[in-house]
């Protein structure tokens, strides 16, 4: 798996912090890692972007960013409004392939969800994954509403001939509610992909040293970590209830 594409089921689901955790786990396993952010929106040129945040948390990764747009919008919209050149899927794939010749693992972090558009032609992160022949890791939220977006994302991946590697919960609440606890069992069921990790709520605010030390315990072996899905399910999932007799 020289390239892994990381998408979210939407915005603000913990995609960047999850990317950092995957990077930190890979680094701890002795792998060299690059992080590619195809399009960063909503930041000035002098502000730190998502790739920079991954490097701050994870440590020694190579970072690359292909385009940056000032307004916090979908990349295609942000590029159009700023009268700037959009980034295209083939450019992202080419950049990832180049990084893969120099690194053991390249993480391509998308913007928002899978079908957010990069350009006026409708190019998306799914096109990038298809050009690369890369698996896709889906980052989902924990609570109510996540089952619908996770299933839609997984279905779209499969409809395009892509492999959903698994699902990571981007922010697991300190005090999970009933919906979150039920979703531990339901997310792999609706997505048809294994649960490959869960990051603690607020992990992005941890010190880099603490983050790097703990990251392998948040992701499964498929992602170079030691997180145990069965143990997590036994500890956190809501117990099943038998149906009431008629």
C-alpha angles and dihedrals in degrees: 000000000000092000127036121185114211120202135169132224085237141323125315096021096124099267097145094046089048090051088052092050092050089048093049092049091050092048090050088053090056099257127136113237138199125188119207121194106188097194129010116194135187098032137101119239091257096051125096113256134204094276089053090051091052089052092048093053102034102036127215104035129134111239131204133178121186102192140006127198127189102227123071096240139112108298095248092050093043092050093049094048092048092046088235131140113268123227116246128213094244090056091052092048092049092050091049092049091051092050090048091061089062103034138050092227134023118194115201109197115199130208114256114317134357098269099043104132125244098187145010091268091064098253113168142179087267088063089051092052091048093050090050097040085229130155118244126228114206119213113203137180120247104231145066114326097026095105093064096048093043093051093046091051093048092047092051091049092053093044087059093047094254130141118238099210093195147294129273122194102229097205122017110197121241087227106027119203125224094270092053092048092050091047091063088073097031101050095069089042096054095038096043087223131104124261103249103181152333126222120211117250111268095017091139089065093056119108112266091245093053092043093053093046093051102036097088089058090058099056133052130249092266085067096043093264138111101231112140114216094194094051090048091050093050091049102040111022121099112249116250117254124216115238115262113254115258 
